[in-house]
């Protein structure tokens, strides 16, 4: 670990010298937090979610060890204390919502796939706060984090292409096996329409990583954190792969992040030329996917052309949003608990004169006054909109604290890296219009919006 400290304290890294093994191991942890999976498990949560959470937890432990070693030199700045207070307020609302939830265990642990319960958000608080302290002491560690993330995103992009050729490939020992009596569901419960999933349980998660990486690599090029020979190929690979994955929300989020870069970097002519070319590809891909993946009968049931267009763009998530709003109105101040949509919707699935007694990941058991039990399969587990998912989970005050926290993370900290944070925030939240937080990807978004370091102090 002392070698790591010496390495990160140096003003520049000699390209010809070999970096200490500790530095590569540190970058590997960030890479694994993106690509880790358990190929021998059968449930989606244990295959794709838990290994990534484990890697993030290891990163937090490494950060705590570094900070303990330098505890006399570590002096948190005022901005860090503001962030700590914002995290405390947000987690306090989450705790209240969990205690008052009809199913507090679900609120505490989250769903098996998303795993974004209260415990996970405590881990995220530790991840963000310790990362900012470590980067304050050793700003060059940002380069190792960046390398790990972009290597992981590159591997995700490369893993997509075999799945485009063979949808039965999920990179587990169960690849090629189908769910009994089905022809469109893998043994790991991955639907054919979910492919290509890359190294995740759904293509929506893989698309988020590719969108963030495409914006991040361009930000790194613009800030001169990475040379063009590295940043441009990564950006192009992620952008092209994302277009082939046909995820409209992620393509739009990537384009939004690029637009911010184009507006904030008028003097970088080569960057703007690259952006124009890739943006044309992105717009064409977005249009192609929109035409190809139209929602059946959306034009018939929509009340206006605008509503029909929204249904097509969101893959008819408007129905989920309407249900979310009606459930939210029943508990507007405390919410239903974290992962609130799955709790509220499961309760409403129970027939009249019955009440839910057991909520599992994929079904709810409803019991009548005569103690007769009915098992009902649950539907969607998220509202597929970040703000709606939060407002149904922790209510109005809690959602306000979440918005305040995210904004504070993006504007607090070093001015030199603020542009990076805002660009990634735009990509993260824009994708959240039709997607949601999940333990497979959320740490990547929070890393992007909270990383604060003077980029001039880092090595090229």
C-alpha positions, 0 to 999 in steps of 0.5 A, spaced: 500 500 500 505 504 501 507 503 493 500 505 491 501 512 496 508 513 493 505 512 486 499 517 487 503 522 490 508 523 484 507 529 479 507 525 473 507 517 471 513 515 467 510 511 461 516 507 461 516 504 468 512 499 470 506 501 475 506 497 482 501 491 482 497 495 487 495 500 482 493 495 477 489 491 482 485 498 484 483 499 477 481 492 477 476 493 482 473 498 478 473 494 472 470 488 476 464 493 479 462 493 472 463 486 469 463 481 475 458 476 475 457 469 478 456 464 472 454 458 476 448 461 480 441 461 477 438 467 479 439 473 476 440 477 482 446 472 484 449 472 477 449 479 476 447 483 482 451 481 488 458 480 485 458 487 483 455 489 490 461 485 493 466 489 488 463 496 490 464 494 498 471 492 497 473 498 494 470 502 500 474 497 504 480 499 500 478 506 501 477 506 509 484 502 509 487 508 505 484 513 510 486 510 516 493 509 514 493 517 513 488 519 518 492 524 521 493 528 514 486 527 512 482 533 513 475 533 510 473 540 507 467 544 508 464 541 502 465 534 504 461 535 510 455 538 506 455 532 502 455 528 508 449 532 511 445 531 505 447 523 505 444 523 512 438 527 511 436 522 505 438 516 509 434 518 514 428 519 510 429 512 507 430 509 514 423 512 516 420 510 510 423 503 511 420 503 518 413 505 516 413 500 510 408 495 509 414 490 508 420 493 511 424 487 509 423 489 502 425 496 503 431 494 507 434 489 502 431 491 495 428 486 490 433 480 488 435 483 481 435 491 483 438 490 490 437 497 491 434 497 498 436 502 504 442 498 506 445 499 499 444 506 499 448 506 506 453 503 501 453 508 496 454 513 501 460 510 504 462 509 496 461 516 495 464 520 501 470 515 502 472 516 494 472 524 495 476 523 501 481 519 498 482 523 491 483 529 495 489 526 498 491 522 492 488 525 485 492 521 481 488 515 483 482 518 478 486 515 472 486 508 475 479 509 477 478 511 470 482 506 466 478 501 470 471 503 468 473 504 461 476 497 461 470 494 464 465 498 459 470 496 453 469 489 455 461 490 456 461 492 449 465 487 446 461 482 450 454 484 446 457 482 439 456 474 440 449 475 443 447 479 437 449 473 433 446 468 438 441 470 443 442 464 447 448 466 450 448 469 457 456 468 459 453 463 464 454 455 465 447 455 463 448 458 456 443 455 451 438 452 456 431 454 455 426 455 461 422 449 461 416 449 456 418 456 453 422 458 446 423 465 448 426 465 455 433 462 458 434 458 464 437 464 467 430 468 466 433 472 461 427 474 455 429 474 448 427 481 448 432 483 453 438 481 449 443 483 448 445 484 455 452 484 455 455 482 462 448 484 466 441 481 467 438 486 462 440 490 456 437 496 459 443 496 464 448 494 459 446 500 455 447 505 461 454 503 462 455 504 454 452 511 454 456 513 461 462 510 458 461 514 451 460 521 455 466 519 460 471 517 454 470 524 451 470 528 457 477 524 459 479 526 452 477 534 453 480 534 460 486 531 457 486 525 462 487 520 456 490 521 450 486 521 443 488 514 441 485 511 447 479 515 448 476 515 441 476 508 440 473 507 447 468 512 445 466 510 438 466 502 440 461 504 446 457 509 441 456 504 435 455 498 440 449 502 443 446 503 437 446 496 435 443 494 442 437 498 440 436 502 447 432 509 445 433 512 452 440 510 452 442 513 445 438 519 447 442 520 454 448 519 450 446 524 445 444 529 451 451 528 454 455 529 447 450 536 446 453 539 453 460 537 451 459 540 444 456 547 447 462 547 453 467 546 448 467 550 442 474 551 441 476 544 441 474 543 433 477 536 432 472 534 438 466 537 435 467 534 428 468 527 432 461 529 436 458 531 429 459 524 426 457 520 432 451 524 433 449 523 426 450 515 427 446 516 434 440 520 431 440 515 425 440 509 430 435 512 434 430 514 428 431 507 426 429 503 433 423 508 434 420 506 427 422 498 428 420 498 435 413 501 435 408 499 440 402 495 438 396 499 438 399 505 441 396 510 435 389 506 437 388 507 444 392 514 445 388 520 445 393 525 441 399 524 437 403 527 442 401 521 447 402 516 441 409 519 440 410 518 448 408 511 448 412 509 442 419 512 445 418 510 452 415 503 450 409 504 453 411 506 460 406 511 461 401 506 464 406 504 469 407 512 470 400 512 471 399 507 476 405 509 480 402 516 481 395 513 483 399 509 488 403 515 490 397 519 492 395 514 497 402 515 501 405 521 499 409 523 505 412 517 507 412 513 501 411 505 501 418 504 502 425 503 498 423 499 492 416 502 493 413 500 486 414 493 487 411 494 494 405 498 492 403 494 486 403 487 489 398 490 495 394 492 489 394 486 486 391 482 492 383 481 490 378 484 494 377 482 502 384 479 502 390 482 504 398 481 503 401 477 508 408 475 504 411 478 498 417 475 495 421 477 489 416 474 484 409 473 487 405 475 493 401 471 497 394 474 499 390 471 505 382 472 506 379 473 513 378 465 512 385 464 512 385 462 505 391 464 501 392 466 494 398 466 490 399 472 485 405 473 480 407 480 481 408 484 474 413 490 473 418 491 479 419 499 478 416 505 475 421 506 470 422 513 471 427 515 477 423 521 480 417 517 480 420 511 483 423 515 488 417 519 490 413 512 491 418 509 495 420 515 500 415 520 499 415 528 497 420 530 502 425 524 501 425 525 494 426 533 495 432 530 499 434 526 493 434 531 488 438 536 493 443 530 494 444 529 487 445 537 485 449 538 491 454 532 489 455 535 482 456 542 483 460 541 490 467 540 489 473 542 485 471 547 479 476 543 474 472 537 474 465 540 475 464 540 467 465 532 467 460 531 473 455 535 470 456 532 463 455 525 466 449 528 471 445 529 464 447 522 461 445 519 468 438 523 469 436 523 462 436 516 462 432 515 468 426 518 464 425 511 462 429 507 467 431 506 474 436 505 479 439 498 480 445 496 484 448 493 478 449 500 475 447 506 480 454 506 483 457 508 476 452 514 475 454 516 482 461 516 481 460 520 475 456 525 478 460 526 485 468 525 483 471 531 485 479 532 483 483 537 480 484 534 473 491 539 473 494 535 478 493 528 475 498 525 470 497 524 463 
